[in-house]
């Protein structure tokens, strides 16, 4: 392979033509971002989308590293004076890093080995003699090669065996065949370490586990690897365990490499040496290789699932700009309360103590009622952590006393994953310097209901908690993948230039943290931006950054109507030509789908802009500034179902999908413990990928199939038969995924503190605030 073939290889992998790859690589190498290329350079790349471009970017990095390593190996072997035409062709033909390292192995500088010592003692000649005359007794031949360190025939033959074993271990073709064989027949075996049964009970599914290496799913592999790291499990890769000693396909392959096919004394020695080499050297090193490959494969899948879940969460439906109350539930430390206005500005905070030890339920409800009335609260966001259901019930009881109608707030349970991380962050300290850390989390919970994307970008993606085993995978790869997801999500939605926070602006194509700070500083000093062009007045923001960012930034109500759309400033003249063809004012035309659909896009194509851009502009004029996110909807938890003990098989409940894994989806049904809908129970058809059916944030109806309170497991189904097929499915699949650890909870006091005086104060507050 060569650098010139990289576009051809990538093109085949992403389903594109090499010329498309070449064009995309030139743009990316020139500093363009994936969102910009996907949205505004469709003519150049032939319409490659962001998914293809991300894959292209990843593979480009790998293949360039491969080529750099290939060049380094060629230089090293050439320097040794050992490069032959055949070796050069083999190096050029290696398609992976593993193949390349196999070829390089015999030439790689290494410590002095037993085989080297044997060669220095002249035992290579003994090996040659055995290979030349298979009828001769190797022990008799060895008598002629005795020396210091190899004083008898036994020692000399062991030295010869070391030489043969090293030759096999450095044979790239043999290693490739053996590795392929192991991939096909290898079985991953897990066993519990004696005496660790109780301490490692969470790994009980793997105490005596065995499955094909090639089929082992990511979540099980990572679970077993974690069990090994915690010294609960031992892992091994079994290869042909039933084959008689010396007769396994791998041992025979090693013997065939030495041409040990006869029955003479030399053949027997060579066959035994080959079997020994396999057991002692090759199997061990190749097992390490395949276990590393297995880990990499499992990590790649885990990262992919995490990335898809993160994307779904970031692109979840926003509740919109309404006054919102955020409640961060707690028991002993109280429920933290924060109220923000429609733009997310903090208006008020409080801490109430409805639960043990204070049990001031009425006082808490009075305080919340006053805040609702004072600030016109329309939404109440309740964090889903400790005491979430108890807090929700407290709020539900309060809302039931308020007048029905559009002024009654809507309560929503939202994920609080990462809120504590944000609360203690430097960003939160700068944003709320005088606010207690515990109250910052309530602000974050309120804002993430208004606009999940705008708030979640402030939190490190790994802390958002929609992945499995995220702490067990390569952290650099994980961070890179999740950062790409955040970048794509932010740019898909677009950002209001005059209201966006620094962290949100930093995710815009071409901006980054330093320019985001400069934009905010310029906005604070000079007031709102009147047009996109005003961005060029920001210090250090040059034409290149403007080109990359402008199309993703929005200005509503500005002097240029197109600034509120995703039409790039470079195409404003084209947009005006389209508007002119309709004989209308641009403001009156925007949103008029009837008039726009009458136009023929082909008539506006010119040398600068092709048909894809024209169609994009027409679509944007039809629905200017459209948000790709779905409409807002909430799940309604069943009354009286608050603990896992309240669940019974057959119950039909509504819940919110919190996480999607390869084996199914986790659903929050309001009992502090997510239930699992196994992939086999997601639909009345075969489902290979759960993402085909659900995504994080979806509201779904499920039927309870199984409740295991002791192990904190809840089995759910989305099938129409209500789980009649679930039992057989569980038996067929065997060990499956493990639900997340249960969230903390505490019972709500049956008798609120404060007696009748508290009740009177509560009634008075309601009368005063809501006229009842």
Residue pairs with C-beta under 8 A, 6 or more apart in sequence:
1 9
1 66
1 67
1 70
1 92
1 93
1 94
1 95
2 67
2 92
3 64
3 67
6 21
6 60
6 63
6 64
6 67
7 18
7 19
7 21
7 22
7 25
8 18
8 21
9 59
9 63
10 16
10 21
10 56
10 59
10 60
10 63
11 17
11 18
11 20
11 21
13 55
13 59
14 21
14 48
14 52
14 55
14 56
14 59
15 52
16 46
16 48
16 52
17 46
19 46
20 45
20 46
20 48
21 56
23 44
23 45
23 46
24 37
24 44
24 45
24 48
24 53
24 56
25 56
25 60
27 37
27 41
27 44
27 45
28 34
28 37
28 53
28 56
28 57
28 60
31 544
31 548
32 41
32 548
33 487
33 509
33 510
33 548
34 50
34 53
34 54
34 57
34 484
34 487
34 488
35 50
35 487
35 488
35 491
35 492
35 509
35 552
36 491
36 509
36 510
36 547
36 548
36 551
37 44
37 45
37 48
37 53
38 48
38 49
38 50
38 53
39 491
39 551
39 552
39 566
39 616
40 551
40 568
40 570
40 613
42 48
42 610
42 612
42 613
42 616
43 609
43 610
43 612
43 613
45 53
47 612
48 56
50 488
54 484
54 488
65 97
66 96
66 97
66 100
69 97
69 100
70 91
70 92
70 94
70 100
73 91
73 100
73 103
73 104
73 107
74 83
74 88
74 91
76 104
76 107
77 83
77 87
77 91
77 104
77 107
80 107
82 107
87 103
90 103
90 172
91 100
91 103
91 104
94 100
94 102
94 103
98 179
98 289
98 293
99 172
99 176
102 172
102 175
102 176
103 172
105 169
105 170
105 172
105 175
106 170
113 162
113 166
114 159
114 162
115 162
115 163
115 165
115 166
115 167
117 149
117 159
118 124
118 150
118 159
118 160
118 162
118 163
119 163
121 145
121 147
121 148
121 149
121 150
121 159
122 145
122 147
123 145
123 150
123 156
123 159
123 160
123 163
124 163
125 145
126 141
126 142
126 144
126 145
126 156
126 157
126 159
126 160
127 160
127 163
127 164
129 136
129 141
130 136
130 138
130 141
130 160
130 266
130 269
130 270
131 258
131 259
131 266
131 270
133 141
133 266
134 262
134 264
134 265
134 266
134 267
134 270
135 264
135 265
135 266
136 264
136 265
136 266
137 265
138 157
138 160
138 265
138 266
138 269
139 153
139 154
139 157
140 153
142 153
142 156
142 157
142 160
143 153
145 156
146 152
146 153
146 156
149 155
150 156
150 159
157 269
160 273
161 273
161 276
161 277
164 258
164 270
164 273
164 274
164 277
165 273
165 276
165 277
165 280
165 281
166 281
168 174
168 254
168 257
168 258
168 274
168 277
168 278
168 281
168 282
169 175
169 277
169 281
169 282
169 285
171 257
174 253
174 254
174 257
175 282
175 286
177 253
178 250
178 253
178 254
178 282
178 286
179 286
179 289
179 290
181 239
181 249
181 250
181 253
182 213
182 237
182 239
182 250
182 286
182 287
182 290
183 213
183 214
183 290
184 214
185 239
185 240
185 249
186 212
186 213
186 214
186 237
186 238
186 239
186 290
187 210
187 211
187 212
187 213
187 237
187 238
187 241
188 209
188 210
188 211
188 212
188 213
188 216
188 221
188 224
188 235
188 236
188 237
188 238
188 294
189 209
189 210
189 235
189 236
189 237
189 238
190 206
190 207
190 208
190 209
190 210
190 224
190 227
190 228
190 233
190 234
190 235
191 207
191 208
191 233
191 234
191 236
192 200
192 203
192 206
192 207
192 208
192 232
192 233
192 234
193 200
193 231
193 232
193 233
193 234
196 231
196 232
197 204
197 207
199 232
200 227
200 230
200 232
200 233
202 738
203 223
203 224
203 226
203 227
203 230
203 232
203 233
205 223
205 735
205 738
206 220
206 223
206 224
206 227
206 233
206 735
207 233
209 224
209 735
210 238
211 220
213 237
213 290
213 294
216 294
216 298
217 298
217 301
217 662
217 663
218 297
218 298
218 299
218 300
218 301
218 302
218 305
218 662
219 302
219 468
219 469
219 661
219 662
219 663
219 737
220 735
221 294
221 295
221 297
221 298
222 298
222 299
222 302
222 468
222 469
222 472
222 473
223 469
223 738
224 233
224 235
225 235
225 295
225 298
225 472
226 469
226 472
227 233
228 234
228 235
229 472
235 291
236 287
237 287
237 290
237 291
239 248
239 250
239 283
239 287
240 248
240 249
240 250
243 249
243 251
245 275
246 271
246 272
246 275
248 278
250 278
250 282
250 283
251 274
251 275
251 278
251 279
254 274
254 275
254 277
254 278
254 282
255 261
255 270
255 271
255 274
255 275
257 274
258 270
258 271
258 273
258 274
259 270
260 267
260 268
260 270
260 271
260 274
261 267
299 472
299 473
299 474
299 477
300 477
301 662
302 467
302 468
302 469
302 470
302 472
302 473
303 467
303 473
303 474
303 477
303 478
303 481
304 481
305 467
305 468
305 660
305 661
305 662
306 466
306 467
306 468
306 470
306 478
306 481
306 482
307 481
307 482
307 484
307 485
308 660
308 691
308 695
309 466
309 467
309 659
309 660
309 695
309 696
310 461
310 464
310 466
310 467
310 482
310 485
310 486
311 485
311 488
311 489
312 466
312 660
312 695
312 696
312 697
313 415
313 452
313 456
313 464
313 466
313 696
313 697
314 452
314 453
314 456
314 457
314 485
314 486
314 489
314 490
315 453
315 489
315 492
315 493
315 628
315 629
316 452
316 453
316 629
316 630
316 696
316 697
317 629
317 630
317 631
317 632
317 633
317 697
318 450
318 451
318 452
318 453
318 627
318 629
318 632
319 379
319 412
319 449
319 450
319 451
319 632
320 450
320 451
320 632
321 342
321 343
321 450
322 342
322 378
322 379
322 450
323 339
323 340
323 341
323 342
323 347
323 375
323 376
323 377
323 378
323 379
324 339
324 340
324 377
324 378
324 379
324 380
324 381
324 446
324 447
324 449
324 450
325 337
325 338
325 339
325 368
325 371
325 372
325 375
325 377
325 379
325 380
325 381
325 409
325 446
326 337
326 338
326 339
326 340
326 381
326 383
326 442
326 443
326 444
326 445
326 446
326 447
326 449
327 335
327 336
327 337
327 380
327 381
327 382
327 383
327 391
327 395
327 442
327 445
328 335
328 336
328 337
328 338
328 383
328 385
328 416
328 419
328 438
328 439
328 441
328 442
328 445
329 335
329 382
329 383
329 385
329 386
329 387
329 388
329 390
329 391
330 336
330 355
330 386
330 387
331 355
331 356
331 386
331 387
331 744
331 746
332 356
332 357
333 351
333 438
334 351
334 352
334 353
334 358
335 351
335 352
335 353
335 354
335 355
335 364
335 387
335 391
336 349
336 351
336 438
336 439
336 441
336 442
337 348
337 349
337 350
337 351
337 352
337 367
337 368
337 371
337 439
337 442
338 346
338 348
338 349
338 439
338 442
338 443
338 445
338 446
339 346
339 347
339 348
339 349
339 371
339 375
339 377
339 446
340 346
340 347
340 443
340 446
340 447
340 450
341 347
341 375
342 450
343 499
344 446
344 447
344 450
344 451
344 454
344 455
346 432
346 435
346 443
347 375
348 371
348 374
348 375
349 435
349 439
349 442
349 443
350 367
350 371
351 438
351 439
352 360
352 363
352 364
352 367
352 368
353 359
353 360
353 363
353 364
354 360
354 361
354 363
354 364
354 365
354 390
354 391
354 394
354 748
354 749
354 752
355 361
355 387
355 390
355 746
355 748
355 749
356 746
356 749
358 753
359 749
359 751
359 752
359 753
360 752
360 753
360 754
360 758
361 394
361 748
361 749
361 752
361 753
361 754
361 758
362 752
362 753
362 754
362 758
362 759
362 761
362 762
363 753
363 754
363 758
363 761
364 394
365 394
365 397
365 398
365 762
366 758
366 761
366 762
366 765
368 395
368 398
369 398
369 402
369 762
369 765
369 766
369 769
369 770
370 765
370 769
371 377
372 380
372 402
372 409
372 769
373 768
373 769
373 770
374 769
377 409
378 409
378 410
379 409
379 410
379 411
379 412
379 446
379 449
379 450
380 395
380 409
380 410
380 411
380 412
381 412
381 414
381 445
381 446
381 448
381 449
382 388
382 391
382 392
382 395
382 411
382 412
382 413
382 414
382 445
383 413
383 414
383 415
383 416
383 419
383 441
383 442
383 445
384 413
384 414
384 415
384 416
384 668
384 743
385 416
385 743
385 744
386 743
386 744
386 745
386 746
387 744
387 745
387 746
388 413
388 672
388 743
388 745
389 637
389 642
389 643
389 670
389 671
389 672
389 745
390 642
390 745
390 746
390 747
390 748
392 411
392 413
392 637
392 670
393 642
393 748
394 748
395 411
396 411
399 408
399 409
399 411
401 766
401 772
402 408
402 409
402 766
402 770
402 772
403 770
403 771
403 772
410 634
412 449
412 634
413 635
413 637
413 656
413 668
413 670
414 445
414 448
414 449
415 448
415 465
415 658
416 441
416 444
416 445
417 463
417 464
417 465
417 466
418 456
418 459
418 460
418 463
418 464
418 465
419 441
419 444
419 445
419 448
419 459
420 441
421 459
421 460
421 463
422 428
422 440
422 441
422 444
422 458
422 459
423 437
423 438
423 440
423 441
423 444
424 437
425 458
425 459
427 458
427 502
427 503
428 437
428 440
428 444
428 458
431 440
432 439
432 440
432 443
435 443
444 455
444 458
447 454
447 455
448 455
448 456
453 489
453 490
453 493
453 504
453 629
454 500
454 501
454 504
456 464
457 486
457 490
457 501
457 503
457 504
457 506
457 507
458 501
458 503
458 504
461 479
461 482
461 483
461 485
461 486
462 470
462 471
462 475
462 478
462 479
462 482
466 658
466 659
466 696
467 478
467 659
468 659
468 661
468 737
470 478
486 507
487 507
487 509
490 504
490 507
490 508
490 552
491 507
491 508
491 509
491 552
492 628
493 627
493 628
493 629
494 552
494 553
494 554
494 566
494 625
494 627
495 504
495 505
495 508
495 552
495 553
495 554
496 553
496 554
496 555
496 556
497 505
497 519
497 523
497 529
497 532
497 535
497 553
497 554
497 555
498 523
498 528
498 529
498 555
498 556
501 520
502 513
502 516
502 517
502 519
502 520
503 516
505 511
505 515
505 516
505 519
505 520
506 512
506 513
506 515
506 516
508 516
508 549
508 552
508 553
509 548
509 549
509 551
509 552
510 544
510 545
510 546
510 547
510 548
510 549
511 519
511 545
511 548
511 549
514 540
515 538
515 540
515 541
515 545
518 538
518 539
518 540
518 541
519 535
519 538
519 541
522 537
522 538
522 539
523 529
526 537
528 555
529 535
529 555
529 558
530 555
530 558
530 559
531 555
531 558
531 559
531 560
531 563
532 550
532 553
532 555
532 560
532 563
532 569
533 569
535 541
535 546
535 549
535 550
535 553
536 542
536 543
536 546
547 570
550 568
550 569
551 566
551 567
551 568
551 569
552 566
554 563
554 564
554 565
554 625
555 563
555 564
556 564
556 625
557 564
558 564
560 572
561 586
561 587
561 590
561 624
562 569
562 572
562 575
562 586
564 624
564 625
565 590
565 620
565 621
565 624
565 625
566 616
566 620
566 625
567 575
567 617
567 620
567 621
571 609
571 613
571 617
574 604
574 606
574 608
574 609
574 613
574 614
574 617
575 586
575 617
575 621
576 586
577 604
578 599
578 604
578 614
578 617
578 618
578 621
579 585
579 586
579 589
579 621
581 599
581 603
581 604
582 589
582 595
582 596
582 599
584 592
584 595
589 595
589 596
589 621
590 621
590 624
591 621
591 622
591 623
591 624
592 622
593 622
593 623
596 618
596 621
596 622
597 622
599 618
601 611
601 614
601 615
601 618
602 611
602 614
604 614
605 611
605 614
620 626
633 699
634 699
635 654
635 655
635 656
635 668
635 699
636 654
637 653
637 654
637 655
637 669
637 670
638 651
638 653
638 654
638 669
638 670
640 646
641 647
641 651
641 653
641 669
641 670
641 671
642 670
642 671
643 671
643 672
643 745
644 671
644 672
644 673
644 707
644 709
644 712
644 714
644 742
645 709
646 671
647 669
647 671
647 704
647 707
647 714
648 704
648 707
649 704
649 705
649 706
649 707
649 723
650 703
650 704
650 722
650 723
651 703
651 704
652 701
652 702
652 703
652 704
652 722
653 669
653 670
653 701
653 702
653 703
653 704
654 669
654 699
654 700
654 701
654 702
655 667
655 668
655 669
655 670
655 675
655 699
655 700
655 702
656 667
656 668
656 697
656 698
656 699
656 700
657 665
657 666
657 667
657 668
657 694
657 695
657 696
657 697
657 698
657 699
657 700
658 666
658 667
658 668
658 674
658 696
659 665
659 666
659 674
659 696
659 740
660 666
660 690
660 691
660 694
660 695
660 696
661 690
661 737
662 679
662 689
662 690
663 678
663 679
663 690
663 736
663 737
664 676
664 677
664 678
664 679
664 680
664 681
664 682
664 690
664 736
664 737
665 676
665 677
665 682
665 690
665 693
665 694
666 674
666 675
666 676
666 677
666 739
666 740
667 674
667 675
667 676
667 677
667 700
667 702
667 716
668 674
669 675
669 702
669 714
669 716
671 714
672 742
672 743
672 744
672 745
673 712
673 714
673 739
673 740
673 742
673 743
674 714
674 739
674 740
675 702
675 704
675 714
675 715
675 716
675 739
676 713
676 714
676 715
676 716
676 736
676 737
676 739
677 694
677 700
677 702
677 716
677 717
677 718
678 715
678 726
678 729
678 730
678 733
678 736
678 737
679 687
679 688
679 690
680 687
680 725
680 726
680 729
680 732
680 733
681 705
681 715
681 716
681 717
681 718
681 719
681 723
681 725
681 726
681 729
682 690
682 693
682 694
682 718
682 719
683 693
683 718
683 719
684 719
684 720
684 721
687 693
693 718
694 700
700 718
701 718
702 716
702 717
702 718
703 716
703 717
703 718
703 719
703 722
703 723
704 714
704 715
704 716
704 723
705 715
705 716
705 717
705 723
705 726
705 727
706 713
706 714
706 715
706 726
706 730
707 713
707 714
707 715
708 714
708 715
712 739
712 741
712 742
713 738
713 739
714 739
715 723
715 726
715 730
717 723
717 726
719 725
719 726
730 736
752 758
754 761
766 772
